[in-house]
């Protein structure tokens, strides 16, 4: 599978089988993440890999308590929004059963002496995107989540993430329990502005 083919079917997979993911595949997707561009080649990323059920059981209840009410407030309009809301609810309810959570985080390291949050994001999000495309090419499902928005203090405490380390995204990873399919995107002609807006 080439990279464009992987991108064309790299739909968010929120329903995952509980089957364990071999460590070598986890290391491969993180290797792909570290091939991403970063400002000044700063590579200011770190990846916390959460597989231990006991640790997930410490976070699961607080994630459900904080996030389910927020998700339920999203209007469940028919179509893809309703599917997204149902999938998000399922993922939060099944937090402990997701085989792997990868927390993409990093520190301010660029530019030297005047490091900014914006430069952290400029490294972490490309790394996360590389990770999900690599996972898709290996037959693994993923989805970006922002679990840390509502549970950052608990996540930092349970996972030992330092206070000076930004958490960009929490990625669920596992074998898909629903099929991959084509992503739905606007035509390229609608988003290109040749020479000027």
Buried (B, 14 or more C-beta within 10 A) or exposed (E): EEEEEBBBBBBBBBBBBEEEBEEEBBEBBBEBBEEBEBBEEBBBBBBBBBBEEEBBEBBBEBBBEBBBEEBEEEEBEEEEEEEBBBBBBEBBBBBBBBBBBBBBBBBBBBEEEEBEEEBBBBBBBBBBBBBBBBBBBEEBBBBBBEBBEBBEEBBBEBBEBEEEBBBBBBBBBBBBBEEBEEEEEEEEEEEEEEEEE
